[in-house]
Amino acid sequence: MKFTIRNQAKIPNKYLRFAKWKIRKLSAKYCEVLYSDIFVNQLSKNQNIIGVTVRIGVPGPDIIISSRSTNLKVLWSDLSSKMKRQLRKHKAKK
């Protein structure tokens, strides 16, 4: 599986490693993930709002998930639950 990460917000690597680990575990459980692109942007410098978009390449249409928050732990928790829900839906369609 190929990962592409664009970290324009300069967040710590531990959060990006967590995202890669979570995608690998969900891929093994639900379906075959071909690639994953993670885009991290800082939406507001004053309020420190971080926006993340994850594109998961699966057979068929790609899955695109987005979230934004000021707290990185809340952000990755929200994204991981969204990824799990979307991969579960994709597996059910097969």
N, C-alpha and C positions, 0 to 999 in steps of 0.2 A: 504494500500500500504506500502511496506517495503522499507526503504532506507538503503543502506550501503555506508558509506563514509570512504575513506582512504586518509587522508590528510597528505602526507609525506612532503609537502612543507611548512607546518605550516602557511598557509594563514589565515587571520581573518575569524571568524565564520560568519560574515555578508554576505560574498560571498557564503558560503555554504547554509545558510538559504535562500538566494535569489534563488539558484539553486533548492532547494526543493520546494519553493513556485511556481516557474515557471513550474516545472514538474507537480505539483498538478493541476495548472490551465489548462495546456495543456491536461492533462489526462481527466479532466472534459469536455473539449471542443471537443476533437477529438476521443479518444478511451479509452478503459480500459487498464490502465497500471498496471501490476501485481507487479513489483518491479523495483527498480532503484539502480544501483551501480555507485558511483562517485569516480574516482581515480584521485588524484591531485599529481603531481610529479614536482620537480624542476629539469629541464633539464640541466641548466648551472648556476653555482654559480657566475661566473664572470659577465655575462650579465643579470642574474636574469630572465631567461626564464622559465615560468611556463607552463607545459603541463597538460591538463585535458582530460580524457576519460570518457564518460558517456555511460553506458549500460542500455538500457530501455527494460525491459521484457514485451512483449506484446504477445497475442496469436499468435502463429506462430514463425518465426525466430525473434531473438532479434535485436534491433536497437542499433548499436554502433556508437558513434559520438566522434570525437577527435578534439582538437584545441590546439594551443600554441601561447603564446604572452608574452610580458614583462609587459603590462598594464592589470591589472585584470579586469577593467571595459570593455575594448575592448574584452577581452577573453570571459567573460560571455555574452556579447551582441552577439558575434559571435556564441557561443554555443546555446543560446536561439533561434536564428533564424534558426540554423541547426535542432534543436529539433522540432521546429514548422513545418518545411518543411518535415521532415521525418515522423512525426506523421500524417500529412495531406496526404502524399502518402500512408501510411499504411491504413488509413481509406478509401481511394478511392479504394483500392484493395479488400475490403470486399464486 
